[in-house]
Amino acid sequence: MAIARRVVHHLKRNLIVPTVPVACLPALDMARVVERGRCAYDGYQRGSALAHGTLAEEVWNDPLFRKALAVARLPQVRTMCTEPRLMNLFLLTKFFLKDLASQNVIEYGTYRGGGALFMAALLKELYPGAKVWALDTFEGMPEVDARVDLPPPDDFAATNLDTIRFTAAGLGLDNVTFVKGLIQDTAQTVYAEAGSFGLAHIDVVLHSAVKYAQDSVWEVMAPGGYLVYDDATEPTCPGATRAVEEMIEGRGLSIEQVWPQVVMRAKLASLD
């Protein structure tokens, strides 16, 4: 009986056409204050409702989410980002970026490009003037420092930048720029071109790359902007975890959200 219920749930979830946009997030019985550079209310509003409430089902039934998800799951660019993490990026983009001075997005670690195209599809509809900059070697992993990193479970070399760009063009996503090379070599040029960002998606696994991304992007983040880490809680990425710990220690921050991905805020001012 339990198996039958799961099958019925799966069929309904995938066959029903999405028609109802998510209008708002659930209110919480807690104070909305800023302390140690984060607003815990906002983090719990996203993470708790996704994990334990009905929000995940509501997001699934949102036509814009499903449209962007279909892009992210195209075989030639398919993202490794999990569905809950994509849902969280959707919520951040739809409900929180609108309150910032910039809605631009930068992604460190793009691999096959699905995540970048997911965010570009969202920006295209929600913030037509904003862009995604996606940085990657597009040739696999740089050298691993065994003092702080484990050998990653994938070398991330199975990607083709020409295919990614061709796919973006075919989808009409002219708001995404793919930048080839080590992020330490390319990021400063991107910062000069973009000016500022509302969201930094840090999806690299090595300590040196995560540390460079979070430290260098800080000054070009819009006040209150979102630093979103995909690998800091992964058991195979101790270097990414260490870099986040160093950010917390060095800047006196607290994490705003721990599930489905680590989220911290840049230069967040008091709500008073």
Phi, psi and omega in degrees: 000318180297320179296319179297319179296320179294321179296315179298317179299316180297316181296315179300317185296326185263340184261334180286128181289130180291132183225350189242106176295145174293123185267328183198168176260153182294141176286149181243153178270064178206158181286144177259097182229162175251127175210142182052040173072023178213159172246100184299326179305311183298319180296315178292326180300321178281302190292314182295318181291327176291320185280323192234350181253206182260004187297321180300319179293323178295318178297318180301328182270006178275123183300323181292319177300313183294324177297313180293323178297319178299323177295312183296337183257009173302135188306323185284345180230011192310127182282152172271353181294131184290160180300314178301324179290322175296322177298319179294318176299322177298314180296316178301316183291314186286319190253344187241325180296332182298338182269001183259164180286341179223141175248010176295151181235138171238136179239126175257114183094092188252332180055247184276350173100353185299320180294318179296319179291327175302311182289326177296321178296322177293312182297323182305322182269321186274322184220079187301339180273355183267161182224161172250132170248124185243115187252133179193158172289331186055025178222011180104189187281141168287182183295139181270134175268104186295348178288332184231345185238148167270154172301125184293157182289351181215147177271356175056031180265348184279067182215158182219112185295324178298319179296318180298312181295321178298318179295315179301316180296319180295333179271358182075020181269079180272009181258019179230134179240125179262127187243116186268134177135172174298138182299329179296338181263339189246339190297318185298322177296320178296316180301318181296324181284316186282322181092302180201164182226147173264337182217131173245114180264104186263096187242038173253157190253338185275147182304312184298321181288315179298315181297316179297315182300308185292324181285318185284328183281343187307313186288342179253012173278138172298146177306127183086002183298162189255125170259115186244122185249126180267342189241359186293338179255008180278135183294343180266004186233060182297332179294320177295319178298316180298320180297320178295319177300320179293325176295317179297313181293317186288327184249001178065037183264164166239153178286133179277327183211136182249343180222139003277358175209158179288131177232129172232166184243146179256125172053044182280123180270164179299151178277354182294000000 
